[in-house]
Amino acid sequence: MPAPRQSQETLNLAPGPASLPLTTAQRSNLSPLTARGYMAWRSRSLTLLTGQAFPLRREAALFRALCRPRPGERWLDAGTSAGFYSGVLARAGCRVIAADLSAPMLAEGARREPHPGIDWLLTNLEASGLPDASFDGVTVGATLNETREPARLLAELARLTRPGGQLWLMYVCRTGGPLQRALGVPALGGLTFPDPAWVARRLPGWTRTDGLRVGVVAFERYVKGEGRS
Ligand SMILES: C[S@@+](CC[C@H](N)C(=O)[O-])C[C@H]1O[C@@H](n2cnc3c(N)ncnc32)[C@H](O)[C@@H]1O
């Protein structure tokens, strides 16, 4: 894979992925207003969802402690939004493809994280068309909750990860409660709240090395195959 560059030409505007149907939640991210306000929500979201102090620096520290991203590694930040995980990875010396289906989100990410190690890519990651085994690691910060077909997204991310590579997942787990049922209705968001056992079944041949549950939020690290190479 060529060295990532932060440039317009790398935006993937191919009609295939762009023509996949989107959930209401995905479409809401296409608004520049949502993109501009996203980090205000994101910086408080885990504190609200877990019921304990969970600032972004705690999430970043947890990710770094478990995944130990190394300089020179190639990472995909899947559904980067405003670039939170991309920034953490770039500051660790990694080369990052920060991918999202929302151009306003990518613009906000590039504004917030103007790091030369990050390449911003417009694509639907349920069908990215990127080559097999392109990445040493993939971060998925809540994108599983929003994507239209989480099983398809996981299969695609598994394909894009090299053997021995790692997958970091943060997502809101299934509770079966009325609020989650309402948010799952297509017109009200079309969100998905996966069960960790369901996620594990979608990743055959992967090993879950770490799994932490804080309130309704799961943090999981998977390695493709037996362990880290
Ligand atoms: C909940 S936000 C994730 C935020 C970010 N990962 C973080 O940790 O701050 C979900 C993001 O994923 C994007 N997204 C949802 N489904 C996607 C897909 N299939 N392909 C690419 N991006 C997707 C949305 O546009 C949105 O910006």
Ligand as a Chemical Component Dictionary entry (heavy atoms), coordinates in Angstrom:
data_LIG
# 
_chem_comp.id                   LIG 
_chem_comp.type                 NON-POLYMER 
_chem_comp.pdbx_formal_charge   0 
_chem_comp.three_letter_code    LIG 
# 
loop_
_chem_comp_atom.comp_id 
_chem_comp_atom.atom_id 
_chem_comp_atom.alt_atom_id 
_chem_comp_atom.type_symbol 
_chem_comp_atom.charge 
_chem_comp_atom.model_Cartn_x 
_chem_comp_atom.model_Cartn_y 
_chem_comp_atom.model_Cartn_z 
_chem_comp_atom.pdbx_ordinal 
LIG C1  C1  C 0  -20.749 6.836 16.077 1  
LIG S1  S1  S 1  -19.808 7.610 14.832 2  
LIG C2  C2  C 0  -18.197 7.010 15.186 3  
LIG C3  C3  C 0  -17.218 7.982 15.721 4  
LIG C4  C4  C 0  -15.762 7.660 15.740 5  
LIG N1  N1  N 0  -15.410 6.316 15.346 6  
LIG C5  C5  C 0  -15.297 7.915 17.141 7  
LIG O1  O1  O 0  -14.880 6.982 17.820 8  
LIG O2  O2  O -1 -15.378 9.068 17.555 9  
LIG C6  C6  C 0  -20.062 6.632 13.416 10 
LIG C7  C7  C 0  -19.375 7.170 12.179 11 
LIG O3  O3  O 0  -19.262 6.119 11.262 12 
LIG C8  C8  C 0  -19.686 6.553 9.984  13 
LIG N2  N2  N 0  -20.224 5.360 9.347  14 
LIG C9  C9  C 0  -21.350 4.660 9.667  15 
LIG N3  N3  N 0  -21.470 3.594 8.862  16 
LIG C10 C10 C 0  -20.411 3.614 8.013  17 
LIG C11 C11 C 0  -19.981 2.789 6.945  18 
LIG N4  N4  N 0  -20.680 1.703 6.592  19 
LIG N5  N5  N 0  -18.862 3.123 6.268  20 
LIG C12 C12 C 0  -18.147 4.220 6.618  21 
LIG N6  N6  N 0  -18.489 5.048 7.623  22 
LIG C13 C13 C 0  -19.611 4.743 8.321  23 
LIG C14 C14 C 0  -20.687 7.642 10.230 24 
LIG O4  O4  O 0  -20.739 8.533 9.128  25 
LIG C15 C15 C 0  -20.136 8.288 11.494 26 
LIG O5  O5  O 0  -19.274 9.349 11.200 27 
# 
loop_
_chem_comp_bond.comp_id 
_chem_comp_bond.atom_id_1 
_chem_comp_bond.atom_id_2 
_chem_comp_bond.value_order 
_chem_comp_bond.pdbx_ordinal 
LIG C1  S1  SING 1  
LIG S1  C2  SING 2  
LIG S1  C6  SING 3  
LIG C2  C3  SING 4  
LIG C3  C4  SING 5  
LIG C4  N1  SING 6  
LIG C4  C5  SING 7  
LIG C5  O1  DOUB 8  
LIG C5  O2  SING 9  
LIG C6  C7  SING 10 
LIG C7  O3  SING 11 
LIG C7  C15 SING 12 
LIG O3  C8  SING 13 
LIG C8  N2  SING 14 
LIG C8  C14 SING 15 
LIG N2  C9  SING 16 
LIG N2  C13 SING 17 
LIG C9  N3  DOUB 18 
LIG N3  C10 SING 19 
LIG C10 C11 SING 20 
LIG C10 C13 DOUB 21 
LIG C11 N4  SING 22 
LIG C11 N5  DOUB 23 
LIG N5  C12 SING 24 
LIG C12 N6  DOUB 25 
LIG N6  C13 SING 26 
LIG C14 O4  SING 27 
LIG C14 C15 SING 28 
LIG C15 O5  SING 29 
# 
